[in-house]
Structure formats: C-alpha cells, structure tokens
Amino acid sequence: MAIIDRGEAGGARGQPPEEKRPTPTLRDLARHPKARLWAIRAGVVLVVGLLFAIVFNPRVGLTIAVAVLIADTVRTARAGGGSEGSYPVSPAERKTERQLRGLEKAGWRALHARAVPRDGDGVSDGKIDHLVIGPTGVYAIDSESWDRRLPVRALSHTRLFHGPFEMKDRLDEARWEANQASRLLSKAMGTEIPVQPSVAIYGPPIPWRWMSVRNVDVYSGAKAKTYLRKRPRVLTPEDVERIAAAAERVFPSKFDLVRPSSTEFDRGRRASRHPAGAAGVPGDWSRLAGTESHAAPYPGPPTF
C-alpha cells in the first residue's frame, strides 16, 4: 500500500508534493542537441545585420537582422511541421515526409507516425513511419538513416547488409508492421487490402533503383517519390479516399496514445507474421471495386 504524507506543503490532499525542477545552467544549454544549430542561426543573423549596418546604418542593419530571423523561423516551422502535428521524429522521417507532401496534389494520402500492434519478440516498435495510400497501392514506409561510410549490398534478394552488418531485423520490422496494417485495414474495409512494406535508406549510396529483399522493397530515400509513382496503378481516386478514411480511423497517432497497447492490438501479437494475402503479395485489388467503406461492420478504433 502506498503511503502519502498529507502534511507536506506544496501538495494537494491525496496527491504527492510536486518535485522542484532544477534550473538549467549554461552548461545544460550547451549540451542541448540543437545548441549547434541555434549558434549557427544566431551567427548568420548577426553577420547579416552587421553587413547592412556598415553599408547603410545601424537602424537598417537591425531591421534586416530581425527580418532574417523571422524568415528563418517561418521556414523552419514549415519544413518541420507536418500534417500530423508536432512530434519527435528522425531527420530521415522528415525527409520522406517532405517528399510525400509533394504527392498530395496528385491524389496521394499519407499518415505519419501511426501506431500498429507490437509483436511478441520485440521486432517492431509499434509505429509505421509513413502509411501511404495512392493510385499505385498502399505502402508502409520505414525511413532509415544509415552511416554513409558503409556500403549497402543485397544477396540473392534474401539478405541485406550495411557494411559487415546484416539488417534482417530492419526487414522483419517493416514486414511485420505492413502485415498488421493490412490485417486491420482489411477488417475495416471488408475486403483484402494489401500493404507493401518498404525501407527508404538515407546516407550511403544504394546501387539499385529499388529491390525486393525478403518481400520488402529497399531503395534510396531520395527516390521515395519516384518509387511510389512508377509502379502500376491499381486504385481509383475514390478507392484512395475510402482507404485513407479507414486508415485515419484504424491507426491512431503513435504520440497520442495514453497506453502502449490495447485489446485489439494485443490480438495482433497472436496473428501470423506472414498472413496470407498481406504484405509483399500483390493481392486482388479488383475485389475493392464496387464495395462500400461500410461493407462490413467495424467496431471502431482500438480503445486505449
């Protein structure tokens, strides 16, 4: 039984007293991951302001410096803020997200950082980096940033290496997450929805356009948009909107979850890693034609 000292000052009745947060020091600020970026931006603003102050006058220099600071802040906000709101993601995910935004006018829909079931062996972290729905199908993209000094190679479409390291765990993770996305989307739509797993790699050069390794498409992250657009068209604009609407209901944002799992998601742990007709299998898209988004009763998204 937990014992709460109700007589201590600073805490409400029945609540533990609030802990005092230590005041950050200059050393703590210097160790911040973005400290170097802040210093560079401050330096640029200072140099620009001094140049205009020397050429014209101090008032003009100050005005230009403030304008540069505002413009840089707006540019950073637009580059970093995706449709999914503010959440902690890797630089590789940001790069892919920017590419996907360029496909929206062409009828593509993308959901970022969406939660899926974790597996029992700890292969997946329970997050699809990018769930993309478009004319050429549905994709679960895992954005990876790898050391550019180590080469990437594949062996017989079954093994992927980054230097001396085999990346089987990355392929297993991508395939598991796509399989779970396919399972839950198919249940929501009342028909089979194949989801193709893929890994977009940033850093080292990739010696192929895209290659299927263990049923996972692997390609350079810079070519993610090309990879999606160059595949055969299988969905109509109406199909894309219906699947995207179902995905919005089924997959909550990974960073909005109160608890990491649910009853619905826990059942996914017992599902096969390679369910029939799921990721890596083209599937029969013709079954989607003529179906309605409410073809089968759907109990709603998992309750957290």
C-alpha positions in Angstrom: 0.0 0.0 0.0 1.3 3.4 -0.9 1.6 5.9 1.9 1.1 9.6 1.1 2.3 12.2 3.5 -0.6 14.6 3.5 1.0 17.1 5.8 3.8 18.1 3.5 3.5 21.5 2.0 3.0 22.1 -1.7 0.9 19.0 -2.4 -2.9 18.8 -2.7 -4.8 16.5 -0.5 -4.2 12.9 -1.5 -1.5 13.9 -4.0 2.2 13.7 -3.7 4.1 17.1 -3.5 5.4 18.4 -6.7 9.1 17.9 -7.3 11.1 21.0 -7.9 12.8 21.0 -11.3 16.4 22.1 -11.3 17.1 25.3 -13.1 19.0 24.7 -16.3 22.6 26.0 -16.4 24.6 27.4 -19.3 26.4 24.0 -19.5 23.0 22.2 -19.8 22.0 24.5 -22.7 25.3 24.0 -24.4 24.7 20.2 -24.3 21.3 20.6 -25.9 21.1 18.6 -29.2 20.1 21.8 -31.1 22.6 24.1 -29.5 24.9 24.0 -32.5 22.0 24.8 -34.9 21.0 27.7 -32.7 24.5 29.1 -32.7 24.7 28.9 -36.5 21.4 30.7 -36.9 22.4 33.4 -34.4 25.8 33.8 -36.2 24.1 34.2 -39.6 21.6 36.8 -38.3 24.5 38.7 -36.6 26.7 38.8 -39.7 23.8 39.9 -42.0 22.9 42.7 -39.5 26.5 43.9 -39.2 26.9 44.0 -43.0 23.8 46.1 -43.5 24.7 48.3 -40.6 28.2 49.0 -42.1 26.9 49.6 -45.6 23.9 51.7 -44.6 23.3 52.5 -41.0 22.6 50.6 -37.7 18.9 51.0 -37.9 18.8 49.3 -41.3 21.1 46.6 -40.0 18.8 45.9 -37.1 15.7 45.8 -39.3 17.3 43.4 -41.7 18.6 41.1 -38.9 15.1 40.9 -37.4 13.6 40.2 -40.8 16.1 37.4 -41.4 15.4 35.9 -38.0 11.6 35.9 -38.7 12.1 34.4 -42.2 14.3 31.6 -40.8 11.8 30.8 -38.1 8.9 30.6 -40.6 11.0 28.4 -42.9 12.0 26.1 -40.1 8.4 25.8 -38.9 7.1 24.9 -42.4 9.9 22.4 -43.0 9.4 20.7 -39.7 5.7 20.8 -39.2 3.9 18.0 -41.0 0.2 17.3 -41.3 0.4 15.0 -38.2 1.3 17.9 -35.9 4.4 18.3 -33.7 6.0 15.0 -32.7 9.6 13.7 -32.2 10.8 12.1 -35.4 14.1 11.4 -37.0 15.7 13.5 -39.8 15.1 10.6 -42.2 11.4 10.6 -41.4 11.3 14.4 -42.0 12.9 14.0 -45.4 10.4 11.3 -46.5 7.5 13.4 -45.2 8.6 16.4 -47.3 8.6 14.2 -50.4 5.2 12.8 -49.6 3.7 16.3 -49.2 4.6 16.8 -52.9 2.3 14.0 -53.9 -0.8 15.3 -52.2 -2.0 17.3 -55.3 -1.7 14.1 -57.4 -4.2 12.3 -55.2 -1.9 10.7 -52.6 -2.7 10.5 -48.9 0.0 9.9 -46.2 -0.3 9.3 -42.5 2.8 9.7 -40.4 3.9 8.0 -37.1 0.9 5.8 -36.8 0.5 3.0 -34.2 0.3 -0.7 -35.1 0.5 -3.8 -32.9 3.9 -4.7 -31.5 5.0 -8.3 -31.9 5.8 -10.6 -29.0 9.5 -10.8 -29.9 10.2 -7.1 -29.8 10.9 -6.9 -33.6 8.7 -3.8 -34.1 8.4 -0.6 -32.0 4.7 -0.4 -32.9 5.0 2.5 -35.3 4.6 2.9 -39.0 6.8 5.8 -40.1 4.6 6.6 -43.1 1.4 4.8 -44.3 0.9 6.0 -47.8 -2.2 5.4 -50.0 -2.2 6.4 -53.6 -3.1 5.3 -57.2 -0.4 2.6 -57.2 -1.4 1.0 -53.9 -0.9 1.1 -50.1 2.6 1.3 -48.6 4.2 1.1 -45.2 7.5 3.0 -45.4 10.2 2.8 -42.8 12.7 5.7 -43.1 16.2 4.8 -42.0 19.4 6.9 -41.6 22.5 4.8 -42.0 26.2 5.5 -41.9 27.2 6.7 -45.3 30.7 5.3 -44.9 29.5 1.7 -45.1 28.2 0.2 -48.3 24.8 -1.3 -48.8 24.5 -4.7 -50.6 22.0 -7.4 -51.1 22.5 -11.2 -51.5 20.0 -13.2 -53.7 17.1 -11.0 -52.7 17.1 -12.7 -49.3 19.8 -10.8 -47.3 20.5 -7.1 -46.8 23.9 -5.9 -45.5 25.1 -2.5 -44.3 28.9 -2.9 -44.3 29.5 -6.1 -42.3 26.1 -5.9 -40.5 23.1 -7.9 -41.7 20.0 -5.8 -41.5 17.5 -8.7 -41.1 15.8 -7.0 -38.1 15.0 -3.9 -40.2 13.4 -6.1 -42.9 11.4 -8.1 -40.3 10.2 -4.9 -38.6 9.0 -3.4 -41.9 7.2 -6.6 -42.9 5.6 -7.1 -39.5 4.2 -3.5 -39.5 2.9 -3.8 -43.1 1.2 -7.1 -42.3 -0.6 -5.6 -39.3 -1.6 -2.6 -41.3 -3.0 -4.9 -44.0 -4.9 -7.0 -41.4 -6.6 -4.1 -39.7 -7.4 -2.2 -42.9 -8.8 -5.4 -44.5 -11.1 -5.8 -41.4 -12.2 -2.2 -41.6 -12.9 -2.2 -45.3 -14.5 -5.7 -45.5 -12.1 -6.8 -48.3 -8.4 -7.6 -48.7 -6.2 -4.5 -48.6 -2.5 -5.5 -49.4 0.1 -3.2 -47.8 3.6 -3.3 -49.3 6.5 -2.9 -46.9 9.4 -0.8 -47.9 12.6 0.7 -46.4 13.8 4.2 -47.5 17.5 4.5 -46.7 19.3 7.8 -46.3 23.1 8.2 -46.1 25.0 5.5 -48.1 24.5 5.2 -51.9 22.1 2.4 -52.9 23.5 0.5 -56.0 20.0 -0.1 -57.4 16.8 1.8 -58.1 14.7 -0.4 -55.8 14.9 -4.1 -55.0 12.7 -6.6 -53.2 14.6 -8.2 -50.3 12.6 -10.8 -48.3 9.4 -9.2 -49.8 10.4 -5.8 -48.6 11.2 -3.1 -51.2 14.5 -1.3 -50.5 15.6 1.9 -52.1 17.4 5.2 -51.6 15.3 7.6 -49.5 15.8 10.4 -52.1 13.9 8.3 -54.6 10.9 7.6 -52.4 8.6 9.7 -54.5 9.8 8.1 -57.8 9.4 4.6 -56.3 5.7 5.3 -55.4 4.8 6.9 -58.7 6.5 4.5 -61.1 4.5 1.4 -60.0 1.4 0.2 -61.8 -1.9 2.0 -61.0 -4.4 -0.2 -59.1 -6.6 2.2 -57.2 -9.1 4.8 -58.4 -9.3 8.2 -56.6 -12.4 7.0 -54.8 -10.6 3.9 -53.6 -7.7 6.1 -52.3 -10.1 8.3 -50.3 -12.0 5.4 -48.8 -8.9 3.6 -47.7 -7.4 6.8 -46.3 -10.5 7.5 -44.3 -10.5 3.9 -42.9 -6.8 4.2 -42.1 -7.5 7.5 -40.3 -10.0 5.7 -38.1 -8.0 2.5 -37.5 -4.5 3.8 -36.8 -4.1 6.5 -34.1 -1.1 8.7 -33.9 1.7 6.9 -32.1 2.3 10.0 -30.0 -1.3 10.5 -29.0 -1.6 7.1 -27.2 -2.2 7.1 -23.5 -1.2 3.4 -23.1 1.1 1.5 -25.5 -1.3 -1.4 -26.3 -5.0 -2.4 -26.4 -7.2 -5.4 -26.6 -7.4 -5.1 -30.3 -3.7 -4.7 -30.8 -2.8 -7.5 -28.4 -4.8 -9.9 -30.6 -2.4 -8.9 -33.4 0.5 -10.4 -31.5 -1.0 -13.8 -31.9 -1.5 -13.4 -35.6 0.9 -15.0 -38.1 3.9 -12.9 -39.1 3.1 -13.7 -42.7 -0.7 -13.8 -43.1 -2.0 -14.9 -46.5 -2.5 -12.1 -48.9 -0.9 -9.5 -46.7 2.4 -7.6 -47.2 4.6 -8.5 -50.2 1.7 -10.1 -52.0 0.1 -8.2 -54.9 -3.4 -9.2 -53.8 -6.7 -9.0 -55.8 -7.5 -5.3 -55.9 -10.5 -6.0 -58.1 -12.4 -7.1 -55.0 -12.3 -3.5 -53.8 -14.3 -2.3 -56.8 -17.9 -1.7 -56.0 -17.5 -2.2 -52.3 -18.6 0.5 -49.8 -16.5 1.8 -47.0 -19.0 0.2 -44.6 -19.2 -3.2 -46.3 -18.5 -4.9 -43.0 -19.4 -3.8 -39.5 -16.3 -2.2 -37.9 -16.3 -1.8 -34.2 -14.1 1.4 -34.3 -10.5 2.1 -33.5 -8.9 0.3 -30.5 -9.8 1.7 -27.1 -6.8 2.9 -25.1 
